[in-house]
């Protein structure tokens, strides 16, 4: 086992999953489980005013909220400094200079916003300044019951609106999530989630897009250098397989690799470093347990399946991921940030986590932050201004800008 894999094995931490998937039905050799009774305890209102606090190595920080969003899901930064924010219900919003425009952006396609499905991720084309192209993933309304169809759409940003929006790739009907990110190779990587047994076995089917990360050209077509291109019995779009519900994709700016994070059930959230054609194990192996307690697998690793770089037991309901490379928050440079929505299945336990690594990408520290806010963190991104931005997954959700806090007053 390589050092990266060994590091993942040795990392146990305190942390568990919000119901990111609908409750599993009994099955899967007796290992499926229905969810226990929920604990109802809504998150408290977030302050309208900036909040100053300390963290372990970056002191102090200042949190500046922009409120008025409803279940925000993802964000993208325009060249003029404005921030586009998707809301799961099917609205695209824009924040300019910290102020939310009350009027949603026109041009978003109709969305099947049921359960946890809806308008998902957003990304700008790497050459956005030239072509003004914006990409969305969303659940397209489907005739049959069972959630919408995960779809990749592309439109052009013209005079503050999305125009000429077209679906360029259609995946599967599901209520699970989808993230997108462009790689250094110019290709678009797109996740397609799946849940627990009995449907979870689809993640191991190479002729099914469920539980996979796909690799596509920017027009939605399939590159002929994909790992399974031309192989009988395999969907050519597949880049990696054996995933549960990916909720974070990010480009490692040092190595050029795509990092993916995904929710386990009650335990087993993980970060994976994606390698072409590899299998990441769901639902054959996992460090997690199903919601009523049984282990997903007696052994958390199997030959021919990739172990995670990092995992959480219990889970944190991981969502969003960003590498911080800026200079505005210098103590955090080189850190990886992930959002957490709920720790150990308990409400009001959402937070932000910071991880750092040595030069072999072995984990050194794992810091839970912003717990006092008691907010579910859906997404985290670095802005072009070198600051860190968060989205809270609440009906009264917010965009939060993290900036350096005020210098302490001099001693007298």
SVG drawing of the C-alpha trace seen along z (x, -y; Angstrom):
<svg xmlns="http://www.w3.org/2000/svg" viewBox="-44 -53 51 64">
<polyline fill="none" stroke="black" stroke-width="0.4" points="0.0,0.0 1.4,-3.4 2.0,-6.2 -1.1,-8.1 -3.3,-5.1 -1.7,-4.3 -2.3,-7.9 -6.0,-7.5 -6.1,-4.3 -4.6,-5.9 -6.9,-8.9 -9.8,-8.5 -11.6,-11.6 -14.7,-12.8 -17.5,-13.5 -21.2,-12.1 -23.6,-12.5 -26.8,-14.6 -29.4,-12.7 -27.7,-13.4 -29.5,-10.4 -33.0,-9.3 -33.3,-6.6 -32.1,-3.3 -34.5,-0.4 -33.7,3.0 -31.6,5.1 -28.0,5.6 -27.6,8.9 -29.2,7.6 -26.9,4.6 -29.3,2.0 -31.1,0.0 -33.8,-2.6 -33.0,-5.8 -33.6,-6.2 -36.1,-8.8 -34.7,-12.3 -33.6,-14.7 -35.4,-18.0 -33.4,-21.1 -33.2,-23.8 -30.1,-25.9 -30.3,-29.2 -30.5,-32.4 -27.1,-33.7 -26.2,-37.2 -26.7,-40.0 -23.5,-41.7 -19.9,-40.7 -18.5,-38.2 -14.9,-38.2 -13.3,-35.0 -10.1,-33.2 -8.9,-29.9 -6.0,-27.7 -3.4,-29.4 -5.2,-32.3 -6.1,-34.9 -8.4,-36.8 -10.8,-36.2 -13.9,-38.2 -17.0,-36.7 -19.1,-38.9 -22.5,-37.5 -24.8,-38.3 -28.2,-36.9 -31.4,-36.3 -30.6,-33.1 -32.7,-30.0 -30.8,-26.7 -27.8,-27.9 -25.8,-25.1 -22.8,-26.4 -21.1,-29.6 -18.9,-30.9 -16.9,-34.2 -17.4,-36.5 -14.4,-38.6 -16.0,-41.8 -16.0,-40.4 -19.7,-39.5 -20.6,-36.1 -23.2,-33.8 -25.0,-31.5 -27.3,-28.6 -30.3,-27.9 -31.5,-24.3 -35.1,-25.3 -34.0,-26.4 -32.9,-30.0 -29.6,-31.6 -28.7,-34.7 -26.0,-37.3 -24.2,-39.1 -22.4,-42.4 -20.2,-44.1 -21.7,-42.0 -25.3,-42.8 -27.7,-40.2 -29.7,-41.3 -33.4,-40.6 -34.2,-39.5 -33.0,-36.1 -31.0,-35.7 -33.1,-34.8 -32.5,-31.8 -32.2,-28.9 -34.0,-25.8 -36.9,-24.2 -35.7,-22.2 -37.1,-19.2 -36.5,-20.5 -37.8,-17.5 -36.1,-16.1 -32.4,-16.9 -32.5,-17.4 -32.7,-20.6 -30.2,-23.1 -26.8,-21.9 -23.3,-23.1 -22.1,-26.0 -18.8,-26.6 -17.3,-29.1 -15.5,-27.8 -11.7,-28.2 -11.8,-30.7 -14.8,-32.5 -13.3,-35.9 -13.4,-34.8 -16.6,-32.8 -18.8,-33.8 -19.8,-30.2 -21.4,-29.0 -22.1,-25.4 -24.8,-24.1 -25.8,-20.7 -29.4,-20.2 -32.2,-17.7 -34.3,-17.9 -38.0,-17.1 -38.7,-13.4 -42.0,-11.7 -41.4,-8.8 -41.3,-8.9 -37.9,-8.7 -36.4,-12.2 -35.2,-14.2 -32.5,-13.4 -29.1,-14.7 -28.3,-16.9 -25.3,-19.1 -26.4,-22.4 -24.4,-25.2 -25.4,-28.8 -23.8,-32.1 -23.6,-35.1 -25.0,-38.1 -26.0,-41.4 -26.5,-39.8 -28.6,-36.8 -28.1,-33.3 -28.9,-32.9 -28.9,-30.1 -29.0,-27.5 -28.8,-23.9 -28.5,-20.5 -25.3,-19.0 -25.2,-15.8 -27.8,-13.7 -26.9,-11.1 -29.4,-9.2 -32.6,-9.7 -31.8,-10.1 -32.3,-12.2 -28.6,-12.4 -26.1,-15.2 -23.8,-16.3 -20.7,-18.5 -18.5,-19.7 -15.0,-21.1 -12.7,-21.8 -9.3,-20.0 -5.9,-21.3 -6.5,-19.2 -9.5,-21.4 -11.9,-18.6 -15.0,-18.8 -15.3,-16.3 -18.9,-15.6 -20.0,-13.5 -23.2,-11.3 -24.3,-10.2 -26.1,-7.1 -27.3,-6.1 -27.5,-2.9 -28.6,0.7 -30.2,2.0 -29.5,-0.7 -25.9,-1.1 -24.7,1.9 -25.1,-0.3 -21.9,-2.1 -20.0,1.1 -21.7,1.5 -19.4,0.2 -22.3,-0.1 -24.2,-2.4 -23.4,-6.1 -24.6,-5.9 -21.9,-6.3 -19.3,-7.6 -17.2,-10.6 -17.4,-11.3 -14.9,-13.1 -16.3,-15.1 -15.3,-17.7 -16.6,-21.2 -19.4,-20.4 -20.5,-17.3 -19.0,-14.8 -16.6,-12.0 -12.8,-12.3 -11.3,-9.2 -8.5,-9.0 -11.0,-8.3 -9.9,-5.1 -12.8,-2.9 -13.3,-4.5 -14.1,-1.7 -14.2,1.0 -17.1,3.3 -19.6,3.2 -18.3,-0.1 -19.8,-3.5 -17.1,-5.6 -17.8,-8.7 -16.6,-7.0 -13.4,-8.3 -13.7,-6.6 -16.3,-4.4 -17.4,-3.1 -18.6,-6.4 -21.6,-7.0 -22.7,-10.7 -19.9,-13.0 -20.5,-16.5 -17.1,-18.1 -14.8,-18.2 -11.6,-20.4 -8.5,-20.7 -5.3,-20.3 -3.2,-23.3 0.1,-21.6 -0.4,-18.2 -3.2,-18.8 -5.1,-15.9 -8.9,-16.0 -9.8,-15.5 -13.3,-14.3 -15.2,-14.1 -18.3,-12.1 -20.8,-11.4 -20.8,-8.0 -23.9,-6.9 -23.5,-7.0 -19.7,-7.3 -17.4,-6.9 -17.3,-10.4 -14.0,-10.5 -11.7,-12.4 -10.3,-10.6 -7.6,-11.5 -9.0,-10.5 -7.0,-8.3 -8.3,-7.3 -10.1,-4.0 -9.9,-3.3 -12.6,-1.9 -13.2,-3.6 -15.2,-0.8 -18.8,-1.8 -20.8,0.2 -18.3,3.1 -16.0,1.5 -16.4,-1.5 -15.3,-2.8 -19.0,-3.7 -22.0,-2.2 -25.6,-2.3 -28.0,-4.6 -29.2,-2.0 -25.7,-0.9 -24.6,2.1 -21.2,1.8 -21.2,1.4 -18.4,3.9 -16.4,5.9 -13.2,4.9 -12.8,1.3 -10.4,2.0 -10.1,4.6 -7.5,5.4 -8.3,3.6 -10.2,0.8 -8.7,-2.5 -8.7,-3.5 -9.5,-7.1 -6.9,-9.7 -8.9,-11.0 -12.0,-9.6 -14.4,-10.5 -16.0,-8.2 -18.5,-9.3 -19.3,-11.4 -19.6,-15.2 -22.0,-15.2 -19.2,-16.6 -20.0,-19.1 -17.8,-21.4 -14.0,-21.6 -11.4,-24.2 -7.6,-24.4 -6.5,-27.7 -3.6,-29.3 -4.2,-33.0 -2.1,-35.5 -4.9,-37.3 -5.1,-34.6 -1.4,-33.5 -1.5,-31.0 -4.0,-29.0 -2.0,-28.9 -1.7,-25.3 -4.7,-24.1 -7.7,-22.2 -11.2,-23.2 -14.3,-21.2 -17.8,-22.0 -19.6,-19.9 -23.3,-19.9 -24.0,-17.7 -21.7,-15.7 -22.7,-12.4 -26.3,-12.7 -26.9,-15.6 -28.4,-18.9 -26.6,-22.3 -23.3,-20.6 -22.3,-21.9 -18.9,-23.5 -15.9,-24.2 -12.9,-21.9 -9.3,-22.8 -6.8,-20.1 -3.1,-20.4 -0.6,-17.9 3.1,-17.2 4.9,-17.1 3.7,-13.5 0.1,-14.5 -0.1,-12.8 -2.4,-14.5 -0.9,-16.6 -3.7,-18.5 -7.5,-18.5 -9.2,-21.6 -12.9,-22.0 -13.9,-25.7 -17.0,-27.9 -18.9,-25.4 -20.4,-28.2 -22.4,-29.4 -24.3,-26.0 -24.7,-26.4 -24.6,-23.7 -21.8,-24.5 -22.8,-23.5 -20.0,-24.9 -16.5,-26.5 -14.5,-28.3 -11.5,-30.6 -12.4,-33.9 -10.2,-35.7 -9.6,-38.3 -7.7,-35.7 -10.5,-35.4 -12.5,-32.3 -16.3,-32.1 -18.9,-29.8 -22.5,-29.0 -24.8,-27.9 -27.4,-25.2 -30.4,-26.8 -33.8,-28.1 -32.5,-31.5 -29.1,-30.7 -26.1,-33.1 -23.0,-33.7 -20.2,-34.3 -16.9,-36.0 -14.0,-35.2 -11.3,-37.9 -8.6,-38.9 -9.9,-40.2 -9.0,-43.6 -5.6,-43.8 -5.7,-43.7 -5.6,-47.0 -2.0,-47.9 -1.3,-47.3 -1.1,-50.5"/>
</svg>
